Amino acid sequence: MYKFLIRPFLFLFDPERIHHFTFKMIKVLHQLGFGFFFRGCYRLTHPKLRRELFGIHFPNPVGLAAGFDKDAKLYKELSSFGFGFIEIGTLTPKPQAGNPKKRLFRLREDQALINRMGFNNEGVEKAVTRLKKNKRVIVGGNIGKNKTTSNENAATDYLFCFESLFEYVDYFVVNVSSPNTPNLRALQDKEPLMQLLRTLQLANAEKPKSKPILLKIAPDLTDAQLLDIIEIVQETKIDGVIATNTTLSREGLQSQNHSEVGGLSGKPLKTRATEVIRFLAAKSQNAFPIIGVGGIHSVDDALEKLEAGASLVQLYTGFIYEGPSLVKRINKALLKK
């Protein structure tokens, strides 16, 4: 139904405007009592689907990636589509408008998106207000720095978000891999990244009970840089890696919008994201958990990432193109394994 009736209608409109429209419609439908219907259609509950990772009990291994619900406005409603966990953000200390519009583009022939949103969000404190109402949804907090904050002072921004969100999220994701904030990816270099993660881990250690911290990395890293990531994870003792963010590569694209500036997500990212997962798992000898994301548009895509070494997977662009039934199809396939 989604692919043949709903998606063609949604794709008639500007992608960012229809995103906000869809958010409003999902909210209204839940207020009218349709949440029970969605949960009945899409949610699967079975002991075989449960995963325990870094001390968190996930009801199933399929999550929603950061960027869809930036400001924690819809995490409860989105969980009714069967997701085992929802990642919000990327959040920054201060509200920021992000990059000028138009900044989100569909690549229909490639089943992909290009975005240059630029960490647009209402600021971490607004998200905290909404998260205080959460009772059951497992939520990850994806954190970043404001555009006006220099890389030298970036740790201050990440630390502010960490402290603000600490009581209200189940795990943290350090985003230094978005291509849409100037110079942000320089923080993936070994020394600044080590310093940033150590700062967060020191704050984490001061808590009565620490929270898991993961690092989200770009798919465009070389093998040498990925080896550095493994060393950094092991030295700083963070809890895992999310592989991967969007790519700057435009190889093999057919769509008219292929030359737009920004990060590419969707099907073209599938193979490279899986390669990164497999490399990290093999070279680290599965020393830390990996959440696999990038180009998951089918059951086989999800299984491929899990077999490559991911413990959990996340959807974003595949959710937009395939609809919520994809979550259920993946979980049903896992029940048969």
C-alpha positions in Angstrom: 0.0 0.0 0.0 2.7 2.5 1.0 4.8 2.0 -2.2 1.9 2.1 -4.6 -0.4 4.6 -3.0 1.2 6.7 -0.3 4.7 7.1 -1.6 3.7 8.4 -5.1 1.7 11.1 -3.4 4.4 12.1 -1.0 7.0 12.2 -3.8 5.0 14.8 -5.6 6.2 17.5 -3.2 9.4 19.0 -2.0 11.1 16.4 0.3 11.7 18.7 3.3 8.2 20.2 3.2 6.6 16.7 2.9 8.8 15.5 5.8 7.2 18.1 8.1 3.7 17.3 6.7 4.2 13.6 7.4 5.3 14.4 10.9 2.1 16.3 11.5 0.0 13.5 10.0 1.6 10.8 12.1 1.1 12.9 15.2 -2.6 13.5 14.4 -3.3 9.9 13.5 -1.8 8.8 16.9 -3.9 11.4 18.7 -7.0 9.9 17.0 -6.1 6.5 18.3 -4.4 4.9 15.3 -1.2 4.1 17.3 -2.9 0.8 18.4 -3.5 0.0 14.7 0.1 0.7 13.7 1.5 -1.4 16.5 -0.8 -4.2 15.5 0.3 -4.0 11.9 4.0 -3.5 12.3 5.3 -4.4 15.7 6.6 -8.0 16.3 7.4 -9.1 19.8 9.3 -12.3 20.3 12.2 -13.4 22.6 14.2 -14.4 19.6 14.3 -10.8 18.4 15.7 -9.4 21.7 19.2 -8.1 21.8 21.3 -7.1 24.8 24.0 -4.7 23.9 26.1 -2.5 26.2 23.7 -3.1 29.0 20.5 -2.2 27.1 17.7 -4.6 26.3 16.6 -4.0 22.8 13.2 -5.5 21.9 14.5 -6.0 18.3 17.6 -5.1 16.4 16.0 -2.7 13.9 16.3 1.0 14.8 15.6 4.4 13.2 18.7 6.3 12.4 19.4 9.9 13.5 18.3 12.7 11.3 14.7 11.6 10.9 13.4 12.8 14.3 16.0 15.5 15.0 14.2 17.2 17.9 12.6 14.2 19.7 9.2 15.3 18.5 7.9 11.9 17.3 10.0 9.2 19.0 7.0 7.6 20.7 4.8 7.6 17.6 7.6 6.3 15.4 8.3 3.4 17.7 4.8 2.1 16.9 6.0 1.2 13.4 8.0 -1.6 15.0 11.4 -0.1 15.6 13.4 -1.5 18.5 15.0 1.9 19.2 14.9 5.4 18.0 18.0 7.7 17.6 17.3 11.4 17.8 19.4 14.3 16.7 21.9 15.4 15.7 21.4 17.9 18.6 23.6 20.9 19.3 23.8 23.1 22.4 22.2 26.1 20.7 19.3 26.1 18.2 20.5 26.6 14.6 18.7 27.0 11.4 21.1 24.8 9.3 22.0 25.5 5.8 19.9 27.5 3.3 17.1 25.8 1.6 16.8 23.9 -0.8 18.9 21.3 1.0 17.2 17.9 0.6 17.0 16.1 -2.7 15.5 12.9 -3.9 17.4 10.7 -6.4 14.6 8.5 -7.4 16.4 6.4 -10.1 19.1 5.6 -7.5 16.7 5.2 -4.5 18.7 7.7 -2.6 18.8 11.1 -1.0 21.3 13.9 -0.9 21.1 16.3 2.1 23.0 19.3 3.3 20.8 20.1 6.2 23.6 21.3 8.4 22.5 20.1 11.9 19.3 22.1 11.8 17.6 21.6 15.2 15.9 23.5 18.0 18.7 22.9 20.5 19.3 20.2 23.1 17.2 21.8 25.8 14.0 21.6 23.8 14.6 17.9 23.1 15.2 17.3 26.8 11.8 18.8 27.6 10.1 16.3 25.2 12.2 13.3 26.4 11.1 13.9 30.0 7.8 12.3 29.0 9.4 9.1 27.7 8.5 5.9 29.6 9.2 3.0 27.3 11.0 3.9 24.1 14.8 3.1 23.9 16.3 6.4 22.7 19.8 7.2 21.5 21.1 10.8 21.6 23.1 11.8 18.6 25.2 14.9 19.5 27.3 17.4 17.6 28.6 20.9 17.7 27.2 24.3 16.6 28.4 25.6 13.3 29.9 28.7 14.9 31.9 26.6 17.4 35.5 26.1 16.3 37.0 22.6 16.3 39.3 23.7 19.1 36.3 24.3 21.3 34.2 21.4 20.0 34.5 19.3 23.1 32.7 22.0 25.1 29.6 21.6 22.8 29.6 17.8 22.9 30.0 17.9 26.7 27.1 20.3 27.0 24.8 18.0 25.0 26.1 15.0 26.9 25.3 16.5 30.3 22.0 17.9 29.2 20.8 14.6 27.8 22.3 12.2 30.2 19.2 11.4 32.3 17.0 11.1 29.3 18.7 8.9 26.7 19.8 5.3 26.8 23.0 5.8 24.8 25.0 8.5 23.1 26.4 8.9 19.6 29.2 11.2 18.9 28.7 12.6 15.3 31.9 13.9 13.8 31.2 12.5 10.4 28.5 14.7 8.8 29.8 16.3 5.7 27.4 19.3 6.1 29.1 21.3 8.9 32.3 23.0 7.8 35.5 21.2 9.0 33.5 18.8 11.2 35.1 15.7 9.6 38.5 16.9 10.6 37.5 15.8 14.1 37.8 12.2 12.9 41.5 12.6 12.8 43.2 10.6 15.4 44.4 13.2 17.9 41.4 15.5 18.1 39.0 12.5 18.1 41.0 10.8 20.9 40.9 14.0 22.9 37.1 14.5 22.4 36.2 11.0 23.4 38.4 11.0 26.4 36.7 14.2 27.6 33.3 12.6 27.3 34.5 9.4 29.0 35.9 11.4 31.9 32.4 13.0 32.4 30.8 9.6 31.9 33.0 8.0 34.6 31.8 10.6 37.1 28.2 9.5 36.9 26.8 7.0 39.4 26.2 4.7 36.4 27.8 5.5 33.0 25.9 5.5 29.7 27.2 3.8 26.5 29.0 6.1 24.1 29.3 5.2 20.4 31.1 6.9 17.5 29.4 7.5 14.1 32.0 7.4 11.3 32.0 8.3 7.6 32.0 5.7 4.9 34.7 7.6 3.1 37.5 6.7 5.5 40.5 4.9 4.2 41.6 1.5 5.6 44.4 3.3 7.5 41.9 5.7 9.0 39.6 2.8 9.9 42.5 1.1 11.7 43.0 4.4 13.6 39.3 4.2 14.5 39.7 0.7 16.0 42.7 1.9 18.0 40.8 5.0 19.2 37.8 2.9 20.3 39.9 0.5 22.2 42.1 3.1 23.9 39.2 5.4 24.9 37.1 2.4 25.9 33.9 3.8 24.2 31.2 1.2 23.7 31.0 0.9 19.9 30.7 2.3 16.4 27.9 3.3 14.1 28.9 2.6 10.5 28.2 4.6 8.5 27.1 8.2 7.9 26.4 9.6 4.5 29.0 9.6 1.7 30.5 12.3 -0.5 31.0 9.8 -3.3 28.8 10.1 -6.4 30.0 7.0 -8.2 27.5 5.3 -10.5 24.6 7.7 -9.9 22.0 8.2 -12.6 19.6 10.8 -11.1 19.5 14.4 -12.2 20.3 15.6 -8.7 23.5 13.6 -8.5 25.7 16.8 -8.5 24.0 18.4 -5.5 26.4 19.2 -2.7 25.8 17.2 0.5 25.8 13.7 2.0 24.4 10.8 -0.1 22.3 8.1 1.6 20.3 5.2 0.3 21.0 2.3 -2.0 24.3 3.5 -3.5 25.8 3.5 0.0 24.9 -0.2 0.7 28.0 -1.9 -0.5 30.5 0.6 1.0 28.8 0.7 4.4 28.9 -3.1 4.6 32.6 -3.1 3.6 33.3 -0.8 6.5 31.4 -3.0 8.9 33.2 -6.1 7.7 36.6 -4.4 7.9 36.0 -3.1 11.5 34.7 -6.5 12.7 37.5 -8.5 11.1 40.4 -6.2 12.0 39.2 -5.7 15.6 38.3 -9.4 16.0 34.8 -8.3 17.0 36.2 -6.3 20.0 33.3 -3.9 20.1 29.6 -3.8 18.8 28.8 -2.2 15.5 25.5 -0.7 14.5 25.1 -1.0 10.7 23.4 1.7 8.7 23.5 2.7 5.1 21.5 1.5 2.1 19.2 -0.9 3.8 16.2 -1.2 1.5 15.4 -4.9 1.8 15.6 -7.8 4.2 18.7 -9.1 2.4 20.4 -5.7 2.9 19.8 -5.9 6.6 20.9 -9.5 6.9 24.0 -8.7 4.9 25.1 -6.1 7.5 24.3 -8.4 10.4 26.4 -11.2 8.8 29.2 -8.7 8.1 29.5 -8.1 11.8 26.8 -5.6 12.9 24.9 -6.3 16.1 22.0 -3.9 15.3 20.9 -2.1 12.1 19.3 1.3 11.5 17.1 2.6 8.7 16.5 6.1 7.3 16.4 6.4 3.5 15.1 2.8 3.2 12.3 3.7 5.5 11.3 6.6 3.3 11.4 4.6 0.1 10.1 1.3 1.4 7.8 2.3 4.2 7.3 0.9 7.7 6.6 -2.6 6.4 10.4 -3.0 5.9 10.9 -3.0 9.7 8.5 -5.9 10.1 9.9 -7.8 7.1 13.4 -7.7 8.6 12.2 -8.8 12.0 10.1 -11.7 10.4 13.2 -12.9 8.5 15.2 -12.9 11.7 12.6 -15.0 13.4 13.0 -17.6 10.7 16.8 -17.8 11.1 
